[in-house]
Amino acid sequence: MVLTQWQGLSPEDTSWEPWPSLSKTYHLEDKVSFPAEGGVSSPITIDTSTTTKRQLTTKPKEMNQPNEEKQ
């Protein structure tokens, strides 16, 4: 059991809640457990041989500075 103070409720509404149900429902960053070492997946790779480069064909619109007025 863990003592839980619910966000948005007064401290008087603090209650004891079962840890297994809270840990499944809420992500408690200081209580997160990670799998044992060795369970790491392969890195993501990108096949660049099938991608094509695109060339910018239009000039981007110029932006006025905040103090400049349009003419």
Contacts in CASP RR format, 6 or more apart in sequence:
PFRMAT RR
TARGET T0000
AUTHOR 0000-0000-0000
METHOD contacts of the structure
MODEL  1
MVLTQWQGLSPEDTSWEPWPSLSKTYHLEDKVSFPAEGGVSSPITIDTST
TTKRQLTTKPKEMNQPNEEKQ
1 16 0 8 1.000
1 17 0 8 1.000
1 18 0 8 1.000
1 19 0 8 1.000
2 16 0 8 1.000
2 17 0 8 1.000
2 18 0 8 1.000
2 19 0 8 1.000
2 22 0 8 1.000
3 14 0 8 1.000
3 15 0 8 1.000
3 16 0 8 1.000
4 14 0 8 1.000
4 15 0 8 1.000
4 16 0 8 1.000
4 17 0 8 1.000
4 22 0 8 1.000
5 11 0 8 1.000
5 13 0 8 1.000
5 14 0 8 1.000
6 13 0 8 1.000
6 14 0 8 1.000
6 15 0 8 1.000
22 28 0 8 1.000
23 31 0 8 1.000
64 70 0 8 1.000
END
